[in-house]
């Protein structure tokens, strides 16, 4: 039950964050590392991916795929978090500790998403027992 509830919580977080890319693109444009091209395109693309992956996470048939997608997305946006932490002068409105805490938080989010890439062992045992 905890796994199911937390999966929907993760999905909601990604959907809300993704929608925010469209409601507040200026924030995301500001955190884009200068070495990446097409800032606006990448902001909207990442927002679209967050919404889509959050929705797919809610569909059991696609939740494993969505979880792997979320992991890939978190890895893809990690340079923006590194950029923010190593250039805190560009983000005076954000607490310096918060900038650095975001880095290991990405690892925790990846671990959380990884949980949904694994088959639900309770269901697998039930299926195997029923098939025997």
Secondary structure, 3 states (H helix, E strand, C coil): CHHHHHHHHHHHHHHHHHHHHHHCHHHHHHCCCCCCCCHHHHHHHHHHHHHHHHHHHCCCCCHHHHHHHHHHHHHHHHHHHHHHHHCHHHCCCCCHHHHHHHHHHHHHHHHHHHHCCCCCHHHHHHHHHHHC
